[in-house]
Amino acid sequence: MANYFEFIWAPSVVAKLAARDLSTDDVESVVSAPFNEGESNSSGLPVAFGWIADGRYIIVVYEEIDFMTVQVITAYEVQEPRL
């Protein structure tokens, strides 16, 4: 089941995603219905992992503003988990 969130998008983050060939839709889809979740080793912020439409597996680091609002910090492709 997918969760519903409002997303806050800083222009610098959107530009960084575009440079990595990721869209806000890609990132929103992973945060809303993650394959796995955890905590960033470096920042302690929440992370979501999942596949995007083109088959890449990504991590999204975000900050929870409140129970339904998140601000994406970064996202990038990572190695797929061994299933």
LUMTI-563859 format. One line per 5 residues: number of its first residue (from 1); for each residue z negated, x negated, y negated of N, C-alpha, C. Coordinates in pm, whole numbers. Layout:
// LUMTI-563859
NUM	Z X Y Z X Y Z X Y; ...
This chain:
// LUMTI-563859
1	0 -84 118 0 0 0 0 -89 -124; 81 -57 -218 90 -134 -342 -17 -89 -441; -67 -184 -515 -162 -157 -622 -86 -140 -752; -147 -70 -845 -85 -54 -976 -161 -136 -1078; -89 -219 -1153 -149 -299 -1259 -63 -291 -1384
6	-127 -306 -1497 -58 -332 -1623 -53 -483 -1637; 60 -536 -1679 76 -680 -1691 87 -721 -1836; 19 -829 -1871 32 -890 -2002 120 -1013 -1984; 226 -1021 -2064 323 -1130 -2051 329 -1213 -2178; 280 -1336 -2174 296 -1429 -2285 439 -1482 -2282
11	505 -1491 -2396 643 -1543 -2399 656 -1680 -2334; 558 -1766 -2347 566 -1899 -2285 565 -1891 -2133; 493 -1795 -2078 489 -1778 -1932 624 -1723 -1884; 678 -1626 -1955 809 -1570 -1917 915 -1680 -1919; 911 -1767 -2018 1007 -1878 -2026 988 -1975 -1909
16	864 -2003 -1875 836 -2094 -1763 887 -2034 -1632; 868 -1904 -1614 918 -1836 -1494 1070 -1844 -1488; 1135 -1817 -1599 1281 -1821 -1604 1334 -1959 -1567; 1265 -2063 -1610 1306 -2199 -1576 1295 -2225 -1425; 1211 -2147 -1358 1194 -2158 -1212 1274 -2051 -1138
21	1362 -1984 -1210 1447 -1877 -1154 1362 -1764 -1095; 1253 -1729 -1164 1169 -1617 -1126 1169 -1516 -1240; 1166 -1389 -1204 1161 -1284 -1306 1021 -1223 -1309; 995 -1149 -1415 867 -1078 -1422 859 -975 -1309; 971 -915 -1272 972 -820 -1160 932 -888 -1029
26	983 -1011 -1006 945 -1086 -886 794 -1103 -879; 738 -1148 -990 595 -1178 -996 513 -1049 -983; 552 -946 -1053 479 -819 -1045 478 -764 -903; 589 -779 -831 596 -727 -695 497 -798 -603; 478 -928 -623 384 -1004 -539 239 -969 -573
31	206 -960 -701 69 -926 -740 34 -783 -694; 130 -693 -702 105 -553 -667 94 -528 -517; 161 -612 -437 157 -597 -291 161 -734 -226; 53 -812 -237 53 -949 -186 50 -956 -34; 110 -1062 18 97 -1093 162 -42 -1149 188
36	-89 -1230 93 -221 -1292 104 -277 -1312 -36; -409 -1323 -46 -474 -1345 -174 -578 -1456 -159; -615 -1515 -270 -716 -1620 -266 -759 -1658 -405; -802 -1784 -415 -851 -1838 -542 -785 -1974 -564; -742 -2000 -685 -681 -2128 -719 -781 -2241 -701
41	-737 -2348 -634 -824 -2465 -616 -855 -2532 -748; -760 -2529 -841 -780 -2603 -966 -851 -2522 -1075; -820 -2393 -1086 -876 -2314 -1195 -981 -2213 -1152; -985 -2180 -1024 -1077 -2077 -976 -1028 -1935 -1002; -909 -1923 -1061 -853 -1790 -1089 -796 -1728 -962
46	-781 -1596 -959 -721 -1531 -843 -574 -1569 -827; -530 -1572 -701 -390 -1597 -670 -341 -1493 -571; -211 -1467 -579 -145 -1378 -483 -25 -1453 -427; -2 -1437 -297 112 -1498 -230 202 -1388 -176; 332 -1412 -178 422 -1316 -117 567 -1357 -132
51	652 -1283 -61 795 -1306 -64 858 -1220 -172; 957 -1276 -238 1033 -1200 -336 1166 -1159 -274; 1242 -1077 -344 1363 -1015 -288 1463 -1116 -232; 1473 -1234 -291 1571 -1332 -241 1519 -1416 -125; 1398 -1385 -76 1344 -1451 42 1251 -1568 14
56	1238 -1608 -112 1146 -1717 -144 1002 -1668 -137; 913 -1759 -101 770 -1732 -92 705 -1796 -213; 631 -1718 -291 574 -1770 -415 423 -1748 -421; 361 -1825 -509 221 -1806 -546 219 -1762 -692; 132 -1669 -723 111 -1624 -860 -35 -1646 -895
61	-59 -1718 -1003 -194 -1738 -1055 -210 -1644 -1173; -317 -1568 -1174 -335 -1469 -1281 -482 -1454 -1317; -505 -1392 -1430 -640 -1364 -1476 -660 -1212 -1476; -772 -1167 -1422 -804 -1024 -1424 -871 -991 -1557; -804 -912 -1639 -860 -873 -1768 -959 -758 -1749
66	-919 -660 -1671 -1007 -551 -1629 -955 -501 -1496; -1006 -389 -1447 -973 -343 -1312 -825 -309 -1291; -750 -291 -1400 -608 -259 -1382 -515 -340 -1470; -566 -443 -1535 -485 -526 -1624 -494 -671 -1583; -379 -735 -1566 -377 -877 -1532 -284 -951 -1628
71	-319 -1077 -1652 -234 -1165 -1731 -190 -1278 -1639; -60 -1289 -1621 -7 -1392 -1534 -15 -1526 -1607; -65 -1626 -1535 -78 -1761 -1590 43 -1845 -1549; 80 -1840 -1422 196 -1913 -1372 236 -1859 -1236; 354 -1897 -1192 403 -1863 -1059 509 -1965 -1022
76	514 -1996 -892 614 -2092 -845 629 -2080 -694; 738 -2136 -644 767 -2132 -501 675 -2228 -427; 628 -2185 -310 544 -2268 -224 595 -2257 -81; 543 -2344 4 582 -2342 145 530 -2214 211; 614 -2156 295 574 -2034 365 462 -2064 464
81	375 -1965 487 268 -1986 583 324 -1988 725; 253 -2055 813 289 -2049 956 232 -1920 1011; 317 -1839 1069 271 -1710 1122 249 -1717 1270
